[in-house]
């Protein structure tokens, strides 16, 4: 069974994937597809192992542009400060070393090298078959965890392509109130940069993103360079509401095409209020094997309570514009 958690960015899916990773038989594949080349990650035409290795071994330039300028990104867990680490903050770090492999191994660089060597030896096959082979290799390398669950931020946006690539998969859709997602994205620099560029956001200096000229994502930080101007600004909350709404509108209607036995929906708010019954239902949906360990109790310990809401702290006009930006997609979720 192919198993996926899908949702918007900042919906709480990182927490959920970590919780399910507490199950001793689950391989938590966190942030795999989101950072891969958008044109090739779900390719239906067979490609060689070498071509697939080149794709999964590439960097994600947006994230590295943020890190290069010294801004934190909570999902980045690569040990930059460890003396044995290959990369330092500011380097072009491969996407798989940003989040996935450091969560699975204390020696992520060595695991990365071994993974790429293995992938280069895969036969010519579709991207979906390559991904399954890669996950199977990881599970075997890490002690026989042969049941994987993949979860990437913003995956609801590309859900139709993901579902077409894995047509028999089971999908859990985790969602969160749109206005709170948007306000969380606004504080998250790896979202602030692309969203500001996408909507040509007004910046704190009175200019718009496009007024700064061409943006070189791979460029080195310079005094007052365009990327730094964006990251130092706090664009209007409604832009982040628009982005959330666009993600939901792109993916949620396609969920209706799934058979009932291959789709489960869950709100982040319900998950953090009372984790155990939600996790028991997920374990049943994903057919997780029974475990002697009380992994659900361990998973529940990861919850730090229901996060405080942020909408009430906004000026009235900003709050109203944000609510309006989210209204249509919020209604879509609640229908």
C-alpha contacts under 8 A as a table, 3 or more apart, distances in Angstrom:
res1	aa1	res2	aa2	distance
1	X	168	X	7.73
1	X	169	X	6.32
1	X	170	X	7.29
2	X	148	X	7.55
2	X	149	X	7.46
2	X	166	X	7.29
2	X	168	X	7.23
2	X	169	X	4.58
2	X	170	X	6.22
3	X	148	X	6.77
3	X	149	X	4.94
3	X	150	X	6.50
3	X	169	X	5.75
3	X	170	X	5.05
3	X	171	X	6.11
3	X	286	X	6.92
4	X	149	X	5.43
4	X	150	X	4.90
4	X	151	X	5.92
4	X	169	X	7.33
4	X	170	X	6.39
4	X	171	X	4.95
4	X	172	X	6.30
5	X	13	X	7.31
5	X	17	X	7.80
5	X	149	X	7.19
5	X	150	X	6.33
5	X	151	X	4.90
5	X	152	X	7.47
5	X	171	X	5.80
5	X	172	X	4.78
5	X	173	X	5.96
5	X	174	X	7.03
6	X	13	X	7.70
6	X	151	X	6.38
6	X	152	X	6.95
6	X	153	X	7.58
6	X	154	X	7.50
6	X	155	X	5.17
6	X	156	X	5.32
6	X	159	X	7.36
6	X	171	X	6.87
6	X	172	X	6.16
6	X	173	X	4.96
6	X	174	X	6.30
7	X	11	X	6.51
7	X	13	X	6.90
7	X	152	X	7.96
7	X	153	X	6.64
7	X	154	X	5.81
7	X	155	X	5.54
7	X	156	X	4.71
7	X	157	X	7.94
7	X	173	X	5.70
7	X	174	X	5.24
7	X	175	X	5.90
8	X	11	X	5.73
8	X	153	X	6.10
8	X	154	X	4.11
8	X	155	X	6.21
8	X	156	X	5.55
8	X	157	X	7.05
8	X	175	X	7.05
8	X	244	X	6.80
8	X	247	X	6.49
8	X	248	X	7.06
9	X	153	X	4.66
9	X	154	X	4.30
9	X	155	X	7.69
9	X	181	X	7.37
9	X	185	X	7.46
9	X	244	X	7.78
10	X	13	X	7.29
10	X	153	X	7.11
10	X	181	X	5.59
10	X	184	X	6.41
10	X	185	X	6.42
11	X	174	X	6.98
11	X	175	X	5.78
11	X	176	X	5.21
11	X	181	X	6.04
11	X	268	X	6.74
12	X	15	X	5.49
12	X	16	X	6.55
12	X	174	X	7.60
12	X	175	X	7.91
12	X	176	X	7.55
12	X	268	X	6.08
13	X	16	X	4.91
13	X	17	X	6.06
13	X	151	X	7.13
13	X	152	X	7.74
13	X	153	X	7.04
13	X	174	X	6.66
14	X	17	X	5.30
14	X	18	X	6.27
14	X	30	X	7.50
14	X	151	X	7.62
14	X	152	X	7.97
14	X	153	X	7.65
15	X	18	X	5.18
15	X	19	X	6.16
15	X	302	X	7.55
15	X	303	X	7.80
16	X	19	X	4.95
16	X	20	X	6.26
17	X	20	X	5.16
17	X	21	X	6.05
17	X	28	X	6.33
17	X	30	X	6.96
17	X	149	X	7.78
17	X	151	X	6.59
18	X	21	X	4.86
18	X	22	X	6.69
18	X	28	X	7.01
18	X	299	X	7.57
19	X	22	X	5.42
19	X	23	X	7.82
19	X	296	X	7.72
19	X	298	X	7.77
19	X	299	X	4.39
19	X	300	X	7.22
19	X	302	X	6.98
20	X	23	X	5.72
20	X	26	X	6.95
20	X	28	X	7.20
20	X	279	X	7.94
20	X	299	X	7.00
21	X	24	X	7.33
21	X	26	X	5.59
21	X	27	X	6.31
21	X	28	X	5.07
22	X	26	X	7.50
22	X	295	X	5.48
22	X	296	X	7.48
22	X	298	X	6.61
22	X	299	X	5.87
23	X	26	X	5.46
23	X	291	X	7.54
23	X	295	X	5.27
23	X	296	X	7.63
24	X	145	X	7.72
24	X	291	X	7.36
24	X	293	X	7.87
24	X	295	X	7.52
25	X	145	X	5.18
25	X	146	X	7.10
25	X	147	X	6.35
25	X	288	X	7.85
25	X	289	X	7.46
26	X	145	X	5.86
26	X	146	X	7.23
26	X	147	X	5.20
26	X	148	X	5.63
26	X	149	X	7.11
26	X	288	X	7.95
27	X	139	X	6.34
27	X	145	X	5.60
27	X	146	X	7.02
27	X	147	X	5.96
27	X	148	X	4.54
27	X	149	X	6.42
28	X	104	X	7.99
28	X	148	X	6.13
28	X	149	X	5.59
28	X	150	X	6.53
28	X	151	X	7.90
29	X	32	X	6.54
29	X	100	X	6.45
29	X	135	X	7.80
29	X	148	X	6.60
29	X	149	X	5.80
29	X	150	X	4.50
29	X	151	X	6.25
30	X	99	X	6.92
30	X	100	X	5.24
30	X	150	X	5.92
30	X	151	X	5.07
30	X	152	X	5.97
31	X	34	X	5.89
31	X	35	X	7.12
31	X	99	X	6.60
31	X	100	X	6.10
31	X	150	X	7.50
31	X	151	X	5.87
31	X	152	X	4.20
31	X	153	X	6.66
32	X	35	X	6.46
32	X	36	X	7.25
32	X	96	X	6.95
32	X	100	X	6.82
32	X	150	X	7.20
32	X	151	X	7.32
32	X	152	X	6.27
33	X	36	X	5.39
33	X	41	X	6.88
33	X	152	X	6.42
34	X	152	X	5.54
34	X	153	X	6.59
34	X	154	X	7.28
34	X	155	X	6.81
35	X	59	X	7.90
35	X	60	X	5.67
35	X	95	X	6.22
36	X	40	X	7.84
36	X	41	X	5.95
36	X	55	X	6.71
36	X	56	X	6.39
36	X	58	X	7.73
36	X	60	X	7.36
36	X	95	X	7.66
37	X	40	X	5.57
37	X	41	X	5.71
37	X	55	X	6.82
38	X	41	X	5.75
38	X	42	X	7.86
39	X	42	X	7.46
39	X	43	X	7.42
40	X	43	X	4.98
40	X	127	X	7.80
41	X	55	X	8.00
41	X	127	X	6.35
42	X	127	X	5.59
42	X	128	X	6.62
42	X	161	X	6.89
42	X	162	X	6.85
42	X	165	X	5.98
43	X	46	X	7.56
43	X	126	X	6.48
43	X	127	X	5.44
43	X	128	X	7.81
43	X	165	X	7.92
44	X	126	X	5.41
44	X	127	X	6.53
44	X	128	X	7.85
44	X	165	X	7.36
45	X	125	X	7.66
45	X	126	X	5.74
45	X	127	X	7.82
46	X	124	X	5.72
46	X	125	X	4.24
46	X	126	X	4.17
46	X	127	X	7.01
47	X	51	X	6.32
47	X	52	X	6.85
47	X	124	X	5.07
47	X	125	X	5.49
47	X	126	X	6.13
47	X	127	X	7.27
48	X	51	X	5.23
48	X	52	X	6.37
48	X	120	X	7.73
48	X	122	X	7.12
48	X	123	X	6.10
48	X	124	X	4.15
48	X	125	X	6.62
49	X	52	X	5.11
49	X	53	X	6.00
49	X	119	X	5.46
49	X	120	X	4.33
49	X	121	X	5.69
49	X	122	X	4.58
49	X	123	X	5.82
49	X	124	X	6.10
49	X	125	X	7.95
49	X	130	X	7.65
50	X	53	X	5.04
50	X	54	X	6.24
50	X	119	X	7.03
50	X	120	X	4.38
50	X	121	X	7.29
50	X	122	X	7.86
51	X	54	X	5.16
51	X	55	X	6.45
51	X	120	X	7.74
52	X	55	X	5.08
52	X	56	X	6.28
52	X	119	X	7.20
52	X	120	X	7.45
52	X	127	X	7.53
52	X	130	X	7.33
53	X	56	X	5.30
53	X	57	X	5.78
53	X	116	X	5.69
53	X	119	X	5.63
53	X	120	X	5.72
54	X	57	X	5.12
54	X	58	X	6.29
55	X	58	X	5.54
56	X	95	X	7.31
56	X	96	X	6.97
57	X	94	X	5.75
57	X	95	X	6.87
57	X	96	X	6.90
57	X	116	X	7.18
58	X	94	X	5.16
58	X	95	X	6.18
59	X	64	X	7.70
59	X	92	X	6.23
59	X	93	X	5.69
59	X	94	X	4.01
59	X	95	X	4.70
60	X	63	X	5.83
60	X	64	X	6.45
60	X	93	X	7.82
60	X	94	X	6.90
60	X	95	X	5.42
61	X	64	X	5.06
61	X	65	X	5.94
61	X	92	X	7.68
61	X	217	X	6.41
61	X	218	X	6.36
62	X	65	X	5.12
62	X	66	X	6.55
62	X	190	X	6.93
62	X	193	X	7.58
62	X	194	X	7.34
62	X	217	X	6.60
63	X	66	X	5.28
63	X	67	X	6.34
63	X	190	X	5.77
64	X	67	X	4.95
64	X	68	X	5.83
64	X	90	X	6.85
64	X	91	X	7.43
64	X	92	X	6.28
64	X	93	X	6.92
65	X	68	X	5.15
65	X	69	X	6.67
65	X	90	X	7.90
65	X	217	X	6.07
65	X	218	X	6.47
65	X	219	X	7.83
65	X	227	X	7.82
66	X	69	X	5.46
66	X	70	X	6.83
66	X	71	X	5.77
66	X	72	X	7.73
66	X	73	X	7.93
66	X	189	X	6.77
66	X	190	X	6.30
66	X	193	X	7.85
66	X	231	X	7.85
67	X	70	X	5.16
67	X	71	X	5.45
67	X	72	X	6.62
67	X	73	X	7.42
67	X	89	X	6.36
67	X	90	X	5.95
68	X	71	X	7.61
68	X	89	X	6.33
68	X	90	X	3.94
68	X	91	X	7.19
68	X	220	X	7.53
68	X	221	X	7.11
69	X	90	X	7.38
69	X	221	X	6.22
69	X	228	X	7.16
70	X	89	X	7.81
70	X	90	X	7.92
71	X	189	X	6.96
72	X	189	X	7.42
73	X	76	X	5.62
73	X	188	X	6.95
73	X	189	X	6.73
73	X	190	X	6.54
74	X	77	X	7.59
75	X	98	X	7.72
75	X	99	X	6.21
76	X	98	X	5.18
76	X	99	X	5.32
77	X	98	X	6.29
77	X	99	X	5.53
77	X	102	X	6.23
77	X	103	X	7.27
78	X	97	X	6.16
78	X	98	X	5.51
78	X	99	X	6.54
78	X	102	X	5.59
78	X	108	X	7.92
79	X	82	X	5.58
79	X	85	X	6.59
79	X	102	X	7.65
80	X	85	X	6.24
80	X	87	X	6.17
80	X	88	X	5.01
80	X	89	X	6.01
81	X	85	X	7.30
81	X	88	X	7.17
82	X	85	X	5.39
85	X	88	X	7.54
85	X	109	X	7.14
86	X	109	X	6.84
87	X	91	X	6.15
87	X	93	X	6.65
88	X	91	X	5.69
93	X	97	X	6.71
93	X	98	X	6.93
94	X	97	X	5.55
94	X	98	X	6.83
95	X	98	X	5.26
95	X	99	X	7.62
96	X	99	X	6.46
96	X	100	X	5.54
96	X	101	X	6.05
96	X	112	X	7.51
97	X	100	X	6.21
97	X	101	X	5.44
97	X	102	X	6.29
97	X	108	X	6.77
97	X	109	X	7.46
97	X	112	X	7.30
98	X	101	X	7.52
98	X	102	X	7.35
99	X	102	X	5.88
99	X	103	X	6.34
100	X	103	X	5.55
100	X	104	X	6.73
101	X	104	X	5.06
101	X	105	X	6.09
101	X	108	X	5.36
101	X	111	X	7.22
101	X	112	X	7.14
102	X	105	X	5.35
102	X	106	X	6.42
102	X	107	X	7.32
102	X	108	X	5.12
103	X	106	X	7.88
104	X	108	X	7.66
104	X	142	X	7.87
105	X	108	X	5.42
105	X	111	X	7.31
107	X	110	X	5.72
107	X	111	X	6.47
108	X	111	X	4.97
108	X	112	X	5.95
109	X	112	X	5.03
109	X	113	X	6.32
110	X	113	X	5.19
110	X	114	X	6.27
111	X	114	X	5.15
111	X	115	X	5.98
112	X	115	X	5.07
112	X	116	X	6.23
113	X	116	X	5.37
113	X	117	X	6.30
114	X	117	X	5.15
114	X	118	X	6.22
115	X	118	X	5.12
115	X	119	X	6.13
115	X	134	X	7.70
115	X	137	X	7.80
115	X	138	X	7.52
116	X	119	X	5.02
116	X	120	X	6.12
117	X	120	X	5.34
117	X	121	X	6.80
118	X	121	X	5.36
118	X	122	X	6.89
118	X	137	X	7.89
119	X	122	X	5.18
119	X	130	X	7.92
119	X	134	X	6.70
122	X	130	X	7.39
122	X	133	X	7.85
125	X	129	X	6.05
125	X	130	X	6.45
126	X	129	X	5.23
126	X	130	X	6.26
127	X	130	X	4.98
127	X	131	X	6.14
128	X	131	X	5.11
128	X	132	X	6.29
128	X	165	X	6.15
128	X	166	X	6.82
129	X	132	X	5.14
129	X	133	X	6.15
130	X	133	X	5.04
130	X	134	X	6.05
131	X	134	X	5.02
131	X	135	X	6.13
132	X	135	X	5.17
132	X	136	X	6.06
133	X	136	X	5.07
133	X	137	X	6.11
134	X	137	X	5.09
134	X	138	X	6.23
135	X	138	X	5.06
135	X	139	X	6.13
135	X	148	X	6.98
136	X	139	X	5.09
136	X	140	X	6.22
136	X	146	X	6.23
137	X	140	X	5.23
137	X	141	X	6.06
138	X	141	X	5.02
138	X	142	X	6.06
139	X	142	X	5.21
139	X	143	X	6.50
139	X	144	X	5.26
139	X	145	X	4.48
139	X	146	X	5.22
139	X	147	X	7.66
139	X	148	X	7.74
140	X	143	X	5.54
140	X	144	X	4.36
140	X	145	X	6.30
140	X	146	X	6.84
141	X	144	X	6.91
142	X	145	X	6.76
145	X	148	X	7.45
151	X	155	X	7.73
152	X	155	X	5.62
154	X	157	X	5.78
154	X	158	X	7.74
154	X	247	X	7.25
155	X	158	X	5.46
155	X	159	X	5.95
156	X	159	X	4.80
156	X	173	X	7.99
156	X	247	X	6.29
156	X	248	X	6.55
156	X	250	X	7.32
156	X	251	X	4.98
156	X	252	X	6.99
157	X	246	X	7.77
157	X	247	X	4.50
157	X	248	X	6.63
157	X	249	X	7.99
157	X	250	X	5.41
157	X	251	X	5.21
158	X	161	X	5.60
158	X	162	X	6.30
158	X	250	X	7.33
158	X	251	X	6.52
159	X	162	X	4.91
159	X	163	X	5.91
159	X	250	X	7.93
159	X	251	X	5.34
159	X	254	X	7.59
160	X	163	X	5.22
160	X	164	X	6.15
160	X	251	X	6.33
160	X	254	X	6.23
161	X	164	X	5.10
161	X	165	X	6.23
162	X	165	X	5.14
162	X	166	X	6.20
163	X	166	X	5.00
163	X	167	X	5.24
163	X	168	X	7.98
163	X	169	X	7.28
164	X	167	X	5.19
166	X	169	X	5.57
169	X	262	X	6.89
170	X	261	X	7.89
170	X	262	X	4.44
170	X	263	X	6.05
170	X	286	X	7.17
171	X	262	X	6.07
171	X	263	X	5.06
171	X	264	X	6.50
172	X	263	X	5.80
172	X	264	X	4.72
172	X	265	X	5.69
172	X	266	X	7.43
173	X	263	X	7.41
173	X	264	X	6.17
173	X	265	X	4.69
173	X	266	X	6.25
174	X	265	X	5.97
174	X	266	X	4.97
174	X	267	X	5.60
174	X	268	X	6.35
175	X	265	X	7.71
175	X	266	X	6.43
175	X	267	X	4.93
175	X	268	X	5.90
176	X	180	X	7.45
176	X	181	X	6.64
176	X	267	X	5.68
176	X	268	X	5.27
176	X	269	X	6.78
177	X	180	X	5.67
177	X	181	X	6.40
177	X	330	X	7.30
178	X	181	X	5.05
178	X	182	X	6.12
178	X	241	X	6.84
178	X	244	X	6.61
178	X	245	X	7.42
178	X	326	X	6.00
178	X	329	X	7.99
178	X	330	X	6.38
179	X	182	X	5.11
179	X	183	X	6.28
179	X	241	X	6.34
179	X	311	X	6.93
179	X	322	X	6.60
179	X	323	X	6.35
179	X	326	X	6.57
180	X	183	X	5.13
180	X	184	X	6.13
180	X	309	X	6.64
180	X	310	X	6.58
180	X	311	X	6.90
181	X	184	X	5.10
181	X	185	X	6.18
181	X	241	X	7.86
181	X	244	X	7.27
182	X	185	X	5.07
182	X	186	X	6.26
182	X	237	X	6.83
182	X	238	X	7.82
182	X	240	X	4.78
182	X	241	X	4.94
182	X	243	X	7.81
182	X	244	X	6.37
183	X	186	X	5.02
183	X	187	X	6.73
183	X	237	X	6.45
183	X	240	X	7.12
183	X	241	X	7.91
183	X	310	X	6.96
183	X	311	X	7.63
184	X	187	X	5.42
184	X	188	X	6.48
185	X	188	X	4.95
185	X	189	X	7.76
185	X	191	X	5.69
185	X	192	X	6.66
185	X	240	X	6.62
186	X	189	X	7.43
186	X	191	X	7.05
186	X	192	X	5.74
186	X	234	X	7.13
186	X	235	X	7.64
186	X	237	X	6.73
186	X	240	X	6.45
187	X	192	X	7.24
188	X	191	X	5.51
188	X	192	X	6.03
189	X	192	X	4.70
189	X	193	X	6.15
189	X	231	X	6.32
190	X	193	X	5.82
190	X	194	X	7.21
191	X	194	X	5.77
191	X	195	X	6.01
192	X	195	X	5.43
192	X	196	X	5.85
192	X	230	X	7.57
192	X	231	X	6.72
193	X	196	X	5.39
193	X	197	X	6.32
193	X	227	X	7.28
193	X	230	X	6.27
193	X	231	X	6.25
194	X	197	X	5.05
194	X	198	X	5.96
195	X	198	X	4.97
195	X	199	X	6.23
195	X	201	X	7.98
195	X	239	X	7.45
195	X	240	X	6.92
195	X	243	X	7.00
196	X	199	X	5.51
196	X	200	X	5.65
196	X	201	X	4.80
196	X	209	X	6.98
196	X	230	X	7.04
196	X	235	X	7.16
196	X	239	X	7.76
197	X	200	X	5.09
197	X	201	X	6.67
197	X	209	X	6.30
197	X	210	X	7.86
198	X	201	X	7.87
199	X	239	X	7.03
200	X	208	X	6.08
200	X	209	X	5.10
200	X	210	X	6.07
201	X	208	X	5.52
201	X	209	X	5.65
201	X	235	X	6.12
201	X	236	X	7.78
201	X	239	X	7.58
202	X	206	X	6.60
202	X	207	X	5.84
202	X	208	X	4.21
202	X	209	X	6.48
202	X	235	X	6.10
202	X	236	X	7.69
203	X	206	X	5.67
203	X	207	X	5.57
203	X	208	X	5.56
203	X	209	X	6.85
203	X	229	X	7.51
203	X	230	X	6.68
203	X	233	X	5.53
203	X	234	X	6.89
203	X	235	X	5.86
204	X	207	X	7.35
204	X	233	X	5.16
204	X	234	X	6.73
204	X	235	X	7.38
205	X	233	X	8.00
207	X	211	X	6.11
207	X	212	X	7.93
208	X	211	X	5.33
208	X	212	X	7.48
209	X	212	X	5.97
209	X	226	X	7.46
209	X	230	X	7.04
210	X	213	X	5.85
210	X	214	X	7.64
212	X	215	X	7.79
212	X	226	X	5.68
213	X	226	X	7.60
215	X	226	X	6.29
215	X	227	X	7.07
216	X	219	X	5.14
217	X	227	X	7.63
221	X	225	X	6.56
221	X	228	X	7.40
222	X	225	X	5.20
224	X	228	X	6.19
224	X	229	X	6.16
225	X	228	X	5.45
225	X	229	X	6.37
226	X	229	X	5.09
226	X	230	X	6.40
227	X	230	X	5.17
227	X	231	X	6.25
228	X	231	X	5.05
228	X	232	X	5.99
229	X	232	X	5.29
229	X	233	X	6.36
230	X	233	X	5.32
230	X	234	X	7.94
231	X	234	X	7.76
235	X	239	X	7.37
236	X	239	X	5.93
236	X	240	X	7.67
236	X	318	X	7.34
237	X	240	X	5.44
237	X	241	X	6.47
237	X	318	X	6.83
237	X	319	X	7.91
237	X	321	X	7.97
237	X	322	X	5.94
238	X	241	X	4.75
238	X	242	X	6.12
238	X	318	X	7.25
238	X	321	X	5.73
238	X	322	X	4.18
238	X	323	X	7.74
238	X	325	X	5.88
239	X	242	X	5.02
239	X	243	X	6.33
239	X	322	X	7.82
239	X	325	X	7.83
240	X	243	X	4.98
240	X	244	X	6.24
241	X	244	X	5.14
241	X	245	X	6.04
241	X	322	X	5.75
241	X	323	X	7.66
241	X	325	X	5.36
241	X	326	X	5.36
242	X	245	X	5.00
242	X	246	X	6.01
242	X	325	X	5.34
242	X	326	X	6.47
243	X	246	X	5.09
243	X	247	X	6.27
244	X	247	X	5.15
244	X	248	X	6.30
244	X	326	X	7.32
245	X	248	X	5.18
245	X	249	X	6.07
245	X	325	X	7.12
245	X	326	X	5.51
245	X	328	X	7.37
245	X	329	X	5.13
245	X	330	X	7.62
246	X	249	X	5.09
246	X	250	X	6.07
246	X	329	X	7.76
247	X	250	X	5.17
247	X	251	X	6.44
248	X	251	X	5.44
248	X	252	X	5.49
248	X	329	X	6.04
248	X	333	X	7.97
249	X	252	X	5.95
249	X	253	X	6.83
249	X	329	X	6.12
249	X	332	X	7.81
250	X	253	X	7.24
251	X	254	X	5.64
251	X	255	X	6.95
252	X	255	X	5.25
252	X	256	X	7.42
252	X	332	X	7.77
252	X	333	X	7.51
253	X	256	X	5.78
253	X	257	X	7.90
254	X	257	X	5.61
254	X	258	X	7.65
255	X	258	X	5.63
255	X	263	X	7.55
256	X	259	X	7.91
258	X	262	X	6.35
258	X	263	X	6.44
259	X	262	X	5.55
259	X	263	X	6.81
260	X	263	X	5.53
260	X	264	X	7.71
261	X	264	X	7.83
261	X	285	X	7.88
264	X	282	X	7.97
264	X	285	X	7.40
266	X	270	X	7.19
266	X	271	X	7.32
266	X	278	X	7.94
267	X	270	X	5.34
267	X	271	X	6.42
268	X	271	X	5.01
268	X	272	X	6.35
269	X	272	X	5.54
269	X	273	X	6.14
269	X	306	X	6.98
270	X	273	X	5.16
270	X	274	X	6.25
270	X	275	X	7.50
270	X	278	X	7.66
271	X	274	X	5.72
271	X	275	X	4.92
271	X	278	X	6.05
271	X	279	X	7.99
272	X	275	X	5.66
272	X	303	X	6.23
272	X	304	X	7.93
272	X	305	X	6.13
272	X	306	X	5.86
273	X	305	X	6.98
273	X	306	X	6.43
274	X	277	X	6.81
274	X	278	X	7.15
275	X	278	X	5.36
275	X	279	X	6.04
275	X	300	X	5.85
276	X	279	X	5.20
276	X	280	X	6.10
276	X	296	X	6.29
276	X	297	X	7.46
276	X	300	X	6.93
277	X	280	X	5.04
277	X	281	X	6.22
278	X	281	X	5.19
278	X	282	X	6.27
279	X	282	X	4.91
279	X	283	X	6.02
279	X	296	X	6.78
280	X	283	X	5.09
280	X	284	X	6.34
280	X	296	X	7.78
281	X	284	X	5.16
281	X	285	X	6.17
282	X	285	X	4.93
282	X	286	X	6.01
283	X	286	X	5.32
283	X	287	X	5.77
283	X	288	X	5.00
283	X	289	X	7.93
284	X	287	X	4.96
284	X	288	X	6.45
285	X	288	X	7.91
291	X	294	X	7.15
291	X	295	X	7.60
294	X	297	X	5.58
294	X	298	X	6.76
295	X	298	X	4.97
295	X	299	X	6.02
296	X	299	X	4.89
296	X	300	X	6.04
297	X	300	X	5.04
297	X	301	X	6.39
298	X	301	X	5.23
298	X	302	X	7.15
299	X	302	X	5.52
299	X	303	X	7.60
300	X	303	X	5.59
301	X	304	X	7.69
304	X	307	X	7.86
309	X	312	X	7.19
310	X	313	X	5.58
310	X	314	X	7.35
311	X	314	X	5.69
311	X	319	X	6.33
312	X	319	X	7.58
314	X	318	X	6.19
314	X	319	X	5.57
315	X	318	X	5.44
315	X	319	X	6.16
316	X	319	X	5.16
316	X	320	X	6.17
317	X	320	X	5.16
317	X	321	X	6.24
318	X	321	X	5.18
318	X	322	X	6.17
319	X	322	X	5.13
319	X	323	X	6.16
320	X	323	X	5.19
320	X	324	X	6.18
321	X	324	X	5.14
321	X	325	X	6.20
322	X	325	X	5.07
322	X	326	X	6.38
323	X	326	X	5.24
323	X	327	X	5.92
324	X	327	X	5.03
324	X	328	X	7.90
325	X	328	X	7.52
326	X	329	X	5.78
326	X	330	X	5.90
327	X	330	X	5.15
327	X	331	X	6.20
328	X	331	X	5.23
328	X	332	X	6.32
329	X	332	X	4.74
329	X	333	X	6.29
330	X	333	X	5.18
330	X	334	X	6.36
331	X	334	X	5.04
331	X	335	X	6.01
332	X	335	X	5.30
